[in-house]
Amino acid sequence: MTTSTRGVAKTPAVLVLEDGRIFRGRAYGAVGATFGEAVFSTGMTGYQETLTDPSYHRQVVVMTAPHVGNTGVNDEDMESRKIWVSGYVVRDPARVPSNWRSTRTLDEELDAQGVVGISGIDTRALTRHLRERGAMRVGIFSGDAIQDDAALLARVQEAPEMTGADLSAEVATTEAYVVPAIGDKKFTVAAVDLGIKGMTPHRMAERGIEVHVLPATATVEDVYAVNPDGVFFSNGPGDPSTADHPVSVMQGVLERGTPLFGICFGNQILGRALGFGTFKLKYGHRGINQPVQDRTTGKVEVTAHNHGFAVDAPLDKVSETPYGRAEVSHVCLNDNVVEGLQLLDRPAFSVQYHPEAAAGPHDAAYLFDRFVSLMEGQRA
Ligand SMILES: NC(=O)CC[C@H](N)C(=O)O
């Protein structure tokens, strides 16, 4: 629920966590009330890409970087058509953005898109609280939406949880569309959109791939109707344990042995398609500075992450699955969470993090080349 708008720098705002902890600050962006899962991102840059990543749907993002908005907002760094976060928390917003590409301030953009935020709170204390107690539901209330604390807490405790949330259909395209190859077309890929970021088809297009982006409801027949050389499953919001439909579509692709690549939600779907479980992490991984080891090469990459769930697969052995042998290909060096899976008998792999970057380092871009190699191998 959002009510109104500008000139809000002094409008009071309250952030209420579901366990009763309260922070008081000032309105940022739109004035009103909003709810979501409170999560923190450690990215020092790339707020525009974060805000427009559909995987953040129904999440209230706390920025650990203390000063946000310095480079304003431009029209080039959007990862989708709109801001998806349900609320935004910053300590000290930039008063004067400065960047040659900037056309408006972040405060104005949040307001124009009806996104309720809060500023001027101790984001370090809030982040430590979430790290100790875990991600939880939160509400932000400003202006006329402020009531007494007990009433606000009751509203937060009625808000839906992230566990069990099935959200892809709320963010994904409803119509199929094509992202043309840049330069000579070498391959066709069917990309199942579960909440795809714009940079992902772009990274494929740069490699001569024509990408047919299909709705989350696409069937195995829809996938094969585009005559693909490879099939891709995207990132997306929500709890992977609800994603039964994409899991069954992926199983159809694995049965046929078409080269397959998945990112983030796509990695969780591959985990489920192979028979592994998924579980909710205490507070998740969000940021652009997470160390991941590629266990095939031993190399460590610094990578972009945004996930609250993870695959429960054994790190120390090769697993037998209905589609042959599978192993954990990548692992997070902070906490040993599974960050990638690969099949040994079929051309299929996935990663839990974001090789497309946007924002983030480009260390993992080689994974798009790996997908191309799989498609080349299938042709040879
Ligand atoms: N970026 C993503 O695809 C996130 C996947 C899933 N929603 C999670 O939070 O783990």
The ligand as a Tripos MOL2 file, in Angstrom:
@<TRIPOS>MOLECULE
LIG
   10     9     1     0     0
SMALL
NO_CHARGES

@<TRIPOS>ATOM
      1 N1         18.2120  -14.8380   -7.5150 N.am      1 LIG1
      2 C1         17.5200  -15.9610   -7.4400 C.2       1 LIG1
      3 O1         17.2360  -16.6290   -8.4260 O.2       1 LIG1
      4 C2         17.0100  -16.3590   -6.0750 C.3       1 LIG1
      5 C3         16.4560  -17.7520   -5.9960 C.3       1 LIG1
      6 C4         15.5610  -17.9530   -4.7780 C.3       1 LIG1
      7 N2         14.4200  -17.1150   -4.8530 N.3       1 LIG1
      8 C5         16.3490  -17.6750   -3.5180 C.2       1 LIG1
      9 O2         16.1100  -16.7110   -2.8360 O.co2     1 LIG1
     10 O3         17.2210  -18.4420   -3.1740 O.co2     1 LIG1
@<TRIPOS>BOND
     1     1     2 1
     2     2     3 2
     3     2     4 1
     4     4     5 1
     5     5     6 1
     6     6     7 1
     7     6     8 1
     8     8     9 2
     9     8    10 1
@<TRIPOS>SUBSTRUCTURE
     1 LIG1         1 GROUP 0 **** ****
